[in-house]
Amino acid sequence: MMAAVASASMAPACFMAFDYGTRRVGVAVGNSLLRQAQPLKTVAAEGESRFAAIGALIREWQPAALVVGVPCHPDGAAHDNTQRARRFGRQLHGRFRLPVTEVDERYSTTEALAEGATDVDAASAAVILDQFLRTLE
């Protein structure tokens, strides 16, 4: 999708990440200065209502780019949810005209649960965003 869009020498940039699910989407935010994500909320809506809620968050936080967790089997092979998450990323890009980066989200939910998260979907999105932020130069 896109290369890292911020580096240490650039002005701090805000990023928003998504842990896609067919019924719920976890959302997290973070920035290139602190390089630390924070769970924001879970959007429990589908269809146009989902994108309306995400649009409100994008207007509020003004991210420079979006990050979508893409699930795979442990061996890296794609499955049905892999394609759904990628489609969701394409929809985000088409609707909001922001760069979208895909991040391998294997075990993000397991990590969020291990950390004792109360909102597992949003915490999983934070794990995904933390992975992305670590790739910034």
C-alpha positions as CSV (number, residue, x, y, z in Angstrom):
1,M,0.0,0.0,0.0
2,M,2.1,2.9,1.2
3,A,5.6,3.3,2.6
4,A,6.1,4.9,6.0
5,V,4.7,8.4,5.7
6,A,6.7,10.1,8.5
7,S,10.2,10.1,9.8
8,A,11.9,11.5,12.9
9,S,12.9,14.6,10.9
10,M,9.4,15.4,9.8
11,A,6.7,17.3,11.8
12,P,4.8,14.9,14.1
13,A,1.9,13.2,12.3
14,C,-1.2,11.6,13.7
15,F,-2.2,8.1,12.6
16,M,-5.4,6.2,13.1
17,A,-5.5,2.4,13.1
18,F,-8.4,-0.1,12.7
19,D,-8.9,-3.7,13.9
20,Y,-11.5,-4.7,11.4
21,G,-14.4,-7.1,12.2
22,T,-17.6,-7.8,10.4
23,R,-19.6,-6.5,13.4
24,R,-17.2,-4.2,15.3
25,V,-14.1,-2.1,14.3
26,G,-11.6,-1.2,17.0
27,V,-10.0,2.2,16.6
28,A,-6.8,3.6,18.0
29,V,-4.7,6.8,17.5
30,G,-1.1,7.6,17.9
31,N,1.5,9.9,16.5
32,S,5.0,9.8,15.1
33,L,6.5,12.0,17.9
34,L,5.6,9.7,20.9
35,R,5.4,6.6,18.7
36,Q,2.8,5.1,21.1
37,A,-0.7,4.2,20.3
38,Q,-3.8,4.5,22.5
39,P,-7.0,2.7,22.2
40,L,-9.8,5.1,21.2
41,K,-13.1,3.2,20.9
42,T,-14.9,0.4,19.2
43,V,-17.4,1.3,16.5
44,A,-20.2,-1.3,16.7
45,A,-22.0,-0.4,13.5
46,E,-22.3,-1.8,10.0
47,G,-22.6,-0.3,6.5
48,E,-23.1,3.4,6.2
49,S,-23.4,3.9,9.9
50,R,-19.9,2.4,10.4
51,F,-18.4,4.8,7.9
52,A,-20.3,7.8,9.3
53,A,-18.8,7.0,12.8
54,I,-15.3,6.6,11.4
55,G,-15.7,9.8,9.4
56,A,-16.5,11.7,12.6
57,L,-13.4,10.3,14.3
58,I,-11.2,11.2,11.2
59,R,-12.6,14.8,11.3
60,E,-11.9,15.0,15.0
61,W,-8.3,13.5,15.0
62,Q,-7.2,14.6,11.5
63,P,-4.8,11.7,10.9
64,A,-2.2,11.9,8.2
65,A,-2.7,8.3,7.3
66,L,-4.7,5.2,8.3
67,V,-3.5,1.8,9.3
68,V,-5.6,-1.4,8.9
69,G,-4.8,-4.7,10.5
70,V,-4.9,-7.6,8.1
71,P,-5.4,-11.0,9.6
72,C,-3.6,-14.1,8.2
73,H,-3.2,-17.7,9.3
74,P,-0.2,-18.4,11.5
75,D,1.7,-19.5,8.4
76,G,1.0,-16.2,6.6
77,A,-1.7,-17.7,4.3
78,A,-4.7,-15.5,3.5
79,H,-8.3,-16.4,4.5
80,D,-11.7,-14.9,4.1
81,N,-11.1,-12.2,6.8
82,T,-7.9,-11.2,5.1
83,Q,-9.8,-10.2,2.0
84,R,-12.5,-8.5,4.0
85,A,-9.9,-6.4,5.9
86,R,-8.2,-5.4,2.6
87,R,-11.5,-4.4,1.1
88,F,-12.2,-2.3,4.2
89,G,-8.8,-0.6,3.7
90,R,-9.7,0.2,0.1
91,Q,-13.1,1.6,1.2
92,L,-11.4,3.8,3.8
93,H,-9.0,5.1,1.1
94,G,-11.8,5.7,-1.4
95,R,-14.1,7.5,1.1
96,F,-11.6,9.6,3.1
97,R,-8.8,10.0,0.5
98,L,-6.1,9.3,3.1
99,P,-3.1,6.9,2.6
100,V,-3.8,3.4,4.0
101,T,-1.1,1.0,5.2
102,E,-1.8,-2.6,5.9
103,V,-0.2,-4.2,8.9
104,D,-0.1,-8.0,9.7
105,E,-2.3,-8.3,12.7
106,R,-1.7,-11.9,13.7
107,Y,-2.0,-12.2,17.5
108,S,-3.0,-8.6,18.1
109,T,-6.1,-9.8,20.0
110,T,-4.1,-12.2,22.0
111,E,-1.7,-9.4,23.0
112,A,-4.6,-7.1,23.9
113,L,-6.1,-9.8,26.1
114,A,-2.8,-10.5,27.7
115,E,-2.6,-6.8,28.6
116,G,-6.0,-7.0,30.4
117,A,-7.8,-4.7,28.0
118,T,-11.4,-4.0,28.7
119,D,-12.2,-2.9,25.1
120,V,-10.3,-5.6,23.3
121,D,-11.2,-4.3,19.8
122,A,-9.7,-0.9,20.4
123,A,-6.8,-2.4,22.3
124,S,-6.1,-4.6,19.3
125,A,-6.1,-1.6,17.1
126,A,-3.5,0.0,19.4
127,V,-1.3,-3.1,19.1
128,I,-1.6,-2.8,15.3
129,L,-0.7,0.9,15.4
130,D,2.2,0.3,17.7
131,Q,3.6,-2.2,15.1
132,F,3.3,0.5,12.4
133,L,4.8,3.2,14.6
134,R,7.9,1.0,15.2
135,T,8.5,1.0,11.4
136,L,8.9,4.7,11.2
137,E,12.4,6.0,10.8
